[in-house]
């Protein structure tokens, strides 16, 4: 495990009661948010650390303390996965010229002078 991964892991709380935001964690370890996310991804995928994220009013990363918290984290990730899956489906089947119709419609309703 890298030093940075270990520093990040030590800052992620166990339990969903007090999750830590990515921005807060990034500031504490002195990296940008993208680097933090990459390291959290590696902790999960390569190291098997069960880090989940809470979204909403109280958001942030945490390690589930029990199966209920794990399922809550999985539910959040599943919703994101479903949304990205729909986006992927559209991109796979998109007509690469269709957007031009929207631009033509816009020019008809807002002609430039």
C-alpha positions in Angstrom: 0.0 0.0 0.0 1.3 3.4 -0.9 1.9 6.1 1.8 -0.8 8.2 0.3 -3.3 5.4 0.3 -2.5 4.7 3.9 -2.9 8.3 4.9 -6.3 8.5 3.1 -7.5 5.2 4.7 -6.6 6.4 8.2 -8.8 9.5 7.6 -11.9 7.6 6.4 -14.2 6.9 9.4 -15.8 3.6 10.2 -19.6 4.0 10.3 -22.0 6.1 8.4 -22.7 8.6 11.2 -19.9 11.0 10.3 -18.8 10.6 6.7 -15.9 12.7 5.4 -16.3 14.6 2.1 -13.8 14.2 -0.7 -12.9 17.8 -0.6 -12.1 17.6 3.1 -10.0 14.5 2.7 -8.2 16.0 -0.3 -7.4 19.1 1.7 -6.1 17.1 4.7 -3.7 15.0 2.6 -2.7 17.8 0.3 -4.0 16.5 -3.1 -6.6 17.5 -5.6 -10.0 15.9 -5.7 -9.2 13.8 -8.7 -6.1 12.3 -7.1 -8.1 11.5 -4.0 -10.8 9.7 -6.0 -8.2 7.7 -7.9 -6.6 6.6 -4.6 -10.0 5.7 -3.1 -10.8 3.7 -6.2 -7.5 1.8 -5.8 -8.2 1.2 -2.1 -11.5 -0.3 -3.1 -10.6 -2.2 -6.2 -7.0 -3.3 -5.6 -6.9 -3.5 -1.8 -10.5 -4.6 -1.2 -11.2 -1.9 1.4 -15.1 -1.6 1.6 -15.3 2.2 1.2 -18.7 3.6 0.3 -20.1 7.1 -0.2 -23.1 8.8 1.2 -24.9 11.4 -0.9 -27.3 14.1 0.0 -27.4 16.6 2.8 -24.8 14.6 4.9 -22.4 13.2 2.3 -19.0 11.7 2.2 -16.9 8.6 2.4 -17.0 6.0 5.1 -16.3 2.3 5.8 -19.5 0.5 6.7 -19.6 -0.8 10.2 -22.3 -3.3 9.5 -24.4 -4.9 6.7 -27.1 -2.2 6.9 -24.5 0.5 6.2 -22.9 -1.6 3.5 -26.3 -2.0 1.8 -27.0 1.7 2.0 -23.7 2.4 0.3 -24.4 -0.2 -2.3 -27.8 1.3 -3.0 -26.2 4.8 -3.6 -23.6 3.3 -5.9 -26.2 1.2 -7.8 -28.3 4.3 -8.5 -25.2 6.0 -9.9 -24.4 2.9 -12.0 -27.9 2.8 -13.4 -27.8 6.5 -14.4 -24.4 6.0 -16.1 -25.7 2.9 -17.8 -28.5 4.8 -19.3 -26.0 7.5 -20.5 -23.8 4.8 -22.0 -26.8 3.2 -23.8 -27.7 6.5 -25.4 -24.1 7.1 -26.5 -23.8 3.7 -28.0 -26.9 4.1 -30.1 -26.8 7.9 -30.7 -27.1 9.4 -34.2 -24.0 11.5 -34.5 -25.7 14.1 -36.6 -29.0 14.4 -34.8 -27.9 17.2 -32.5 -27.7 19.5 -35.5 -31.5 19.6 -35.7 -31.5 21.1 -32.2 -29.1 23.8 -33.4 -31.2 24.6 -36.5 -34.4 24.8 -34.3 -32.6 27.2 -32.0 -31.5 29.4 -34.9 -35.2 29.6 -36.1 -36.5 30.6 -32.7 -33.6 33.0 -31.9 -32.4 34.5 -35.2 -29.2 36.6 -34.9 -29.4 40.0 -36.3 
